[in-house]
Each structure stands twice: as C-alpha cells, then as structure tokens.
Amino acid sequence: MKILYILSILILMISCSGTSSNKNTLIFKKQDYIGSWPFSVDEIEVYCTGYKGVYCKANNGKTYALNGTAKGISQNDPSISKIEEIWLDDPEHSGLKLYYTDFIAEGLQLCEDK
C-alpha cells in the first residue's frame, strides 16, 4: 500500500504540467494526469494558504476547498464552492468517490515550500 501511495505521488508530480506564474501554485490537467482524474473539470490550479488550507481554482471559474482545514476556514465564505460539485463517483465502487488525496499532498508541500 505504501508503494502504491508513493507511486501515486510520483505520477501526480510527473503529470503536473508545471507551475503558474506564482511559484506557490501547481496546475494539473486531465489530459496529462495518469490514473483516474477525480474531477468533472479538465484543469485545476492547486494552492495553499498560510493556515495549510489547500484549495483549487478550476477552469470553470470557481474555487474549491480540498482539505479539511480549507473546508473549515471557508465554510461560511460564499466565494468558495463545495468540492462535491466537481468530485466524480468511482465507477468501480458504487457509492464511493475517486480519490483526490494526491492533490492535497501536493498542496501541503506548497505550504512547506513557502
């Protein structure tokens, strides 16, 4: 299981198309992602706030909270949408969603790099 997790992180890092003009964000594109893309949008930009809140800006123009910290901080912020709007069901496991923990891990690494 640990090897699978490490492999997932490596794949996520490789699939990252690069950084945006802000060195504290990462852009991920569905077309470059190896594995099951967990979102209904084709591109997200992941970033971290000072409180280790990990968010993503999607190419649909909305911003979503990815981790528990971000969800807690922004629960009353109308400018932050709920990830469930774009989070896809797992086609192989009825009632479950696809994992997006790799994106959170990458976002938390951005927090550490600040």
Legacy VTK file of the C-alpha trace (Angstrom):
# vtk DataFile Version 3.0
C-alpha trace
ASCII
DATASET POLYDATA
POINTS 114 float
0.000 0.000 0.000
2.845 2.385 0.832
4.439 1.674 -2.550
1.127 2.437 -4.257
0.902 5.737 -2.384
4.473 6.700 -3.314
3.846 5.699 -6.916
0.666 7.810 -6.955
2.568 10.846 -5.685
5.275 10.321 -8.287
2.702 10.020 -11.057
0.972 13.144 -9.818
4.247 15.070 -9.838
5.011 13.903 -13.366
1.516 14.726 -14.579
1.760 18.247 -13.252
2.050 20.481 -16.268
4.213 22.943 -14.408
3.816 25.904 -12.190
1.887 29.015 -12.920
3.398 32.452 -12.717
3.019 32.195 -8.936
5.558 29.704 -7.596
3.104 28.723 -4.856
0.604 27.098 -7.213
0.562 23.967 -9.323
-1.528 23.416 -12.437
-2.878 19.947 -13.189
-4.604 18.944 -16.419
-6.825 15.947 -17.001
-5.112 15.188 -20.308
-1.712 14.853 -18.590
-2.884 13.002 -15.486
-2.044 9.320 -15.230
-4.811 7.455 -13.434
-8.436 8.289 -12.743
-8.976 12.039 -12.901
-11.311 12.739 -9.959
-12.948 15.952 -11.171
-15.552 16.918 -13.771
-13.408 19.897 -14.849
-10.373 19.460 -17.095
-7.886 21.641 -15.217
-7.232 22.799 -11.657
-4.710 25.105 -10.052
-3.798 23.959 -6.530
-2.537 26.379 -3.904
-2.053 26.593 -0.147
-2.916 29.327 2.339
-0.863 30.234 5.382
-3.046 28.031 7.577
-2.331 24.896 5.495
-5.646 25.157 3.753
-5.395 23.557 0.318
-7.644 24.976 -2.390
-8.009 24.623 -6.117
-9.164 27.044 -8.754
-10.919 25.131 -11.511
-11.140 26.080 -15.152
-14.893 26.581 -14.597
-14.006 29.806 -12.734
-14.781 28.504 -9.244
-12.539 27.923 -6.225
-12.910 24.790 -4.095
-11.632 23.791 -0.664
-9.752 20.475 -0.907
-8.678 19.555 2.615
-10.390 19.708 5.990
-8.522 22.837 7.016
-9.654 24.716 3.921
-13.221 23.447 4.306
-13.314 24.607 7.933
-11.826 28.021 7.207
-14.134 28.695 4.285
-17.381 27.084 5.418
-19.154 30.464 5.541
-17.325 32.005 2.589
-19.671 32.186 -0.411
-16.733 32.595 -2.793
-15.554 29.042 -2.022
-17.594 26.251 -3.614
-18.068 22.735 -2.311
-15.766 20.172 -3.951
-18.717 17.800 -4.280
-19.858 19.937 -7.249
-16.978 18.594 -9.359
-15.915 15.432 -7.475
-16.612 12.330 -9.565
-18.023 8.996 -8.438
-15.757 5.957 -8.579
-17.109 3.868 -11.470
-15.631 0.692 -9.987
-17.050 1.092 -6.459
-20.699 2.016 -6.128
-21.331 4.776 -3.605
-17.677 5.865 -3.408
-15.836 8.813 -4.929
-12.480 8.877 -6.720
-9.516 9.779 -4.534
-8.031 13.257 -4.769
-5.655 12.973 -1.812
-2.639 13.307 -4.110
-3.697 16.862 -4.920
-3.965 17.643 -1.213
-0.482 16.202 -0.630
0.933 18.387 -3.391
-0.843 21.417 -1.943
0.529 20.733 1.533
4.007 20.505 0.016
3.440 24.011 -1.330
2.702 25.095 2.260
6.040 23.706 3.344
7.853 25.432 0.471
6.555 28.913 1.379
LINES 1 115
114 0 1 2 3 4 5 6 7 8 9 10 11 12 13 14 15 16 17 18 19 20 21 22 23 24 25 26 27 28 29 30 31 32 33 34 35 36 37 38 39 40 41 42 43 44 45 46 47 48 49 50 51 52 53 54 55 56 57 58 59 60 61 62 63 64 65 66 67 68 69 70 71 72 73 74 75 76 77 78 79 80 81 82 83 84 85 86 87 88 89 90 91 92 93 94 95 96 97 98 99 100 101 102 103 104 105 106 107 108 109 110 111 112 113
